[in-house]
């Protein structure tokens, strides 16, 4: 069990006269909201930081600028600092994260053309989206026999939560992501246009781009990331490890500002103001305002022909100890990366998770604000169908559901247990352990 940091509650009476400058990168996604709220609502300034937010066009661009020191910190995909530390997909640059920006927020979206093909083949899909993978597998098999081209699915980066999530979902239905489909990399803001142009058949991306594809009538959400795994770590704030070692106070000030901003953003009464801020031209832009509003208010529009559904945890910014960098989730990502040969099979997964997901630094920042924090670095994942309480904390913390859609789970004794592809009866939809939102 981790040692409890001494309580050092910080009292702030006024913004410091001299602010420390920082450059932080972000991608135009709804889950950049905590960074943007920290800037626009004054949380960075209150902690003594003069932050310039820099909008980047792609994750590869972000990775390179952080590694080179052109950015002090960045909005990152949860696996990015792990991959950078291992030198996977680029040069080796040890990085750390001590703060999770959000849970959930992704979805698998397909073109309306592909959706119509799936529903024509199996009308029952319209009533049970958790069977979409099985229906897709049968269509892929039929296409192969007919000599048709493979379907193309896009993700935002090879070492992304989206790539790993899409692979996991496909494989659970018996679809080999390396042989049965083509995988492409497309920057998030381009996803909807590429889908509309027929250049890709589907994608896995964070909102607002899923919702925007639906609102434009060019796409259909097949399944949300929340339904694949309830309350999974999605984006983090990442820094070069050497930058963190050289700037421990600035790093702590940034973490404290983000903790406060995440709390502000997760209050229901502040969500609409958050939508207004995100829709400004300097951030995501007014063209996505309605799509941002839907997901920020916990509403999922799967298709234009169906009623919107309430999913209050589609985006989680603070509750459920969302900002804590759980090493159990880092280990799941690393295990999946090894499974798909994205990292060296000899990688010491626990050691890398310990080095990159810095729970100790989060605890120091939370203690300085007198906020509750977990006293453990890893927790069981996939065992809770609804709310539960984390007692191993500085004060009890209310937690959320954490089920996998296929019944898998993660624990300290069993690092990861992806389900084997299931045999299903083509004449009826199979059943599995239900997700918490069903």
N, C-alpha and C positions, 0 to 999 in steps of 0.2 A: 504494500500500500504506500502511496506517495506521502511524503511528509507534508503536514499542513503548514503553509506559509504563515509567518507572523502577521497579524492584522496591522496594517499601516494605513488606516483610512486617510485619504487625501482630502483636505478641505480647500475648496477653490472659492475665493472671494471676488476675483476679477480676472479678466484676461491678462496674461503677462505682457509687459511693455514690449519685449523683444520676442518675436516668434521664430521658431526654427523652421526653415524652409524644407519642404519635401515635395517630390514629384511621384505621384502614384498613378499607375496606368489602369484603365478599365476598358471593357468591351461593352458595346451597346446592347445590354441585356437587362431584364428586370432585376436579376440578382446582383447587379451593381448597386442596388438601392441603398445599402448600408453605407457604402463609401460616399455616395452622393448626398445622403442625408447628413452624414458627419460633416461634410463641407458646407452645405447650404443652411443647416440649422445651427451652425456655430460650435459643434462639439470638438472639432479639431482645434479651432482657435482657443477654446476654453482650456484645452490641455496644453496650450503653448506652441501649436503647430500652424504654420502657414502653408497649407497644402494646395498644390496645383494638380488638378485631375486632368490626365491626358488620355483622350479617347484613341484607342488603337484599332486598326482594321482587322487584325487576326491574332490568334493565339500564338502562332509562330513568331510574329513580330513582337508580341509581348515577352515571350520567353527570351528572345535575343536581347531586347533592350534591358531587361532586368539583369541578365547574365553579364552584360557589358557595363552595367552601372549607369546607363542613361535614365533609368527609373530606379527610385529608391525602394519601391514596393509595388505590388500589383495584385489586382483581381486575378485569381488563378483557378483553373480547374483543379479539383482535389488531387488527382494523380500527378500534376505538373511538377511540384517540387520534389516528389519522389523520383520521377523520371530524370529530372535535371541532376539530382544528386548521384544517380547511377550512370549518368552519361547516355541515357537511352534516347535515341532520336536526335541527338545533337551533342555538342561538347559537354564535358562533365563539369558541372558547377554546383557545388553543394548549396542547397537552399533549405530553408525552414519555413514552417507555418505555425503560428501560435493562435490563430483565430479562424473560425469557420464563419463565412459570410451568410450562409443560408443552408437549409435543408430543402430537398426536393426542387421542383420548378421545371423539370424536363418533361418531354413526351416523345412518343414515336408517332409521327404524322406521315400519311401517305397521300398520293394524288387522288383526286376524286375518281379518276379513270380506274386506278387500281382498286379503290374501294368498291366501285361498281362491279368489277370483275369478281371480287371476293364474295360480295353479297349475292350476286347472281349464282355463284357456285354453291353457296351455303347460306340461305336466308336467315338461319338461326343466329348467325354472327351478330346481327343487329341487336339481339337481346342479350348477348354474353360476350363482351369485348375481351374478357380474360382468355377466350379461346381463339383470339385472332392469330396467334402464332401457329396453332395447329392448322387452321384454315389456310394460312399463308403457305405452310409447308406443302399441303396437298396441291395448291395451285402451282408452286414451284416445280413439284414433281411432274405435274401434267404439262407444264411448259417445256421441261427438259425432254419429255417424250415426244412432244410436238416439234422440237427443234427450234423453239423460240429463244431469243436472247435472254440472258440473265437480267434480273431486276437490279437496279442500282440504288443503294441507300447511302446517304451522306451523313457524316458526323463532322464535328468542328475541328478535330485535331486527333492525330493518331494516339496520343497519350492523354486521352480525355475521359472524363466520367461518362460522356455520351457514347464513345466508342466501346467502352467496357460494358456499359449498361445494355447497349444494342446487341453486342455479341452474346451476353448472358441470356437475354430474352430470346434471341433467335435459337441459340443452342438448346435452351430448355424445351423447345418445340421440335428438336431434331433437325434444325436447319444449320448446316455448317457455314459459318460466316466467311470462311476463306475459300470455299468451293462452290457453294450454292447461290451466292449473290456476289455482286461487285460492291466494294466499299470505296467511297470517295471522300475527300476532305473539302469542305466548303465553309468559308467564314459565315458566322451566324446571320449577319444582315442580308446575305445573298441567298439564303435558303429558300425563301418563299418565291423569289423571282425564278430561281433555277427549277423549282417544282412546277411553277406555272408554265415555263418554257418546255417542259417535258425532258429536261436534261437529266433529271433524277426522278426516281419513282417514290422515294420516301426519304425521311431524315429523322435523326434524333438530335434535338437541340433544346436549349432553354427558351422559355418565353421571353418576349412576346411573340416570337416568330411562329410558334405552333398556332396560337390563337389568331394571329394575323392571316395565316394561310386559310383557316376556316372562314374567317370573316370575308376574305376576298373570294371565297367560293372555289379555291383551287386545291384545297386539302381537307383531309379528315383525320382527326386524332384517333389513333387506334387504341392507345393505352398510355396513361400518364406514368411518369417516373415514380410518383407516389404509390401507384398500384403495383409496380414491379417490386419496390422495396420501400415500405413506409418509413419516412424520415431518415433518408440516407444523406450523408455529407455530400454537398454538391460543389460549392465554390469556397475558396479560402483566400486569405491575404498572404502572399508569399514575399520573402526577402532573401537575398543572398546571405548565407550564414556569416560570412566575414563582415558584411554590413551590419548585421545584428550585433556581432561581437564588438564592433567599433562604436556603435551608437546605441548602447543599452537603454539610456534614458529616453531618447527619441522613440525607440521601438516601443517602450512601455507606454509612453504618452499616446502613441498611435493606437495601441491595443485598448487603452482606457477610453479613448474617444469613440472607438468602434463599439465597445460594449454598451456605452450609453446611447449611441445612435441606433443600435439594433433594438434596444428596449423601446426607444421612442417609436421606431417604425413598426414594431409588432403590436402596438396598441391600436385597436380597431378604429378609434377616433382619429388616428393620424394617417390611415392608409390612403384616403382620398387626396390629402395634401401630398403624400408621397407620389401618387400617380401624376399629379400636376407638375411636380418637380421633374420626374423622370421624362415626361413628355416634352420638356423644353428642347429646343434645337441643339443645344450643346451636349445633350445627353443621348436619349434615344430618338426623340423627335415626335412631332405632333401626328405624323401619319400612323403611328402605332398607339395612339392614346387610348382607344377603346380596347385594344388587345391588352394593354398594360392594366387597364382598369379591371377587366375580367379576372385575370389571374391574381392581382393584388387583393381583390375582394374575395378570393377563394371560390371563383366561379369557373367551371370548365365547360366550354362550348365544343363538344366533340364533333358536331356537324351542324350545318344550317338547318337540316331537316329534323333535328331533335331539340328538345328543350334543354337549356343550360342546366348543369348539375352543380350542386353545392359541394365543394371540397375544401373545407376551411384550412387544411394543412398543405394545400398545393404549394404555397410558399411559407416557410417558417424562418423567421429572422432572429429570434431570441429565445422564445419559450422552449421547454424541453432541454435546457442546457445546450441549445443549438450551437453556440459559439465555441464550445469546448472541442479541441482537436482530438477526438477519440482515436487511440492507436489501434483499437479493434477494427475500425473502419479502414484505416490506412492499410492494415494487414489484409483485409478483404480485397482492396484494390490491387495490392501487390501480388496476391495469390492469383487473381484473375489475369494480371499482366503476365505472370509466369505461365499460366495455363495456355495463353494465346501466343507464347513465344515472343512477347514484346520486351522481356528482360532476360538476363542470364538465368538459366534454371538453378544455378548454384547460389543465387542471391540469398543472403540471410535476411529473411523477411522481417523478423522481430527486431533485429538490430537496425535496419533501415527505418522502420516505423518509429523506433525510439529516437533516432537521430534527427528525423525530419519533423515529426509531429510533436512540437515542444509544449507538452502539457504544463511543464513547470513554469514557463513564462506566462502562460495564460493565468495560472493560479496567482502569480505575483500581481498581475494587473487587476484581477478580480478582487483580491484581498485589499488592494489599495483603495478600491471603491466600496468596500464592505458588501460585495455581492457574493452569493453562494456559488460554490464551485465543487466539482467532483473531487474526491480524494483517491480515486482509482483511475488508471490510464486506459483500461479495457473493460468492456461490459458485454454480456451476452447480447447477440443481435438475432432477431427473428423469433423471439419467444412470447412477445406481448401483443395481444390483439386489441388492446385498448390502453387507457391511461394506467400508469403505475408510478410508484414513488422510489426514487433513488435515495436510499438511506446512507450510503457511503459517500457522504458529502459534508461540506462545512456546515450546511443546514439542509434538511430534506428538500429535494428538488422533484417537482412534478414532471414526469416524463410522458412521452407519447407512444403510440403503437409503433412496432418495428418489424412487422411481418414481411417476409418475402412471398411473392405471389405463388411460388412453386413449393412452399413448405420447407425451404432450406433454412439453415441457421448458422450463426457464428458464435463460438464461445472460446474461452481461453484454452480449453482442452481440445477443441476441434476447430482449428483456425478458419476453415471454410468448407462448406459441404454443398457444392452445386448439385442440383438434382440431375439424375440421368434422364435422357429423353424418354418420354412416356409413349407406350403404344396406345393408340386411341382407336375406337371403333368409328369408321368413316360415316356410319349411319346416325350417330348421335354425339352430342358434345360431352366430353369427359368432365369429371368433377375433380376438384383439388381443394386443399384447405383454403377457405375464403380469406380474402384480404380484409383488413379492418374496416374499410369504407363500404363494404357491400352489405 
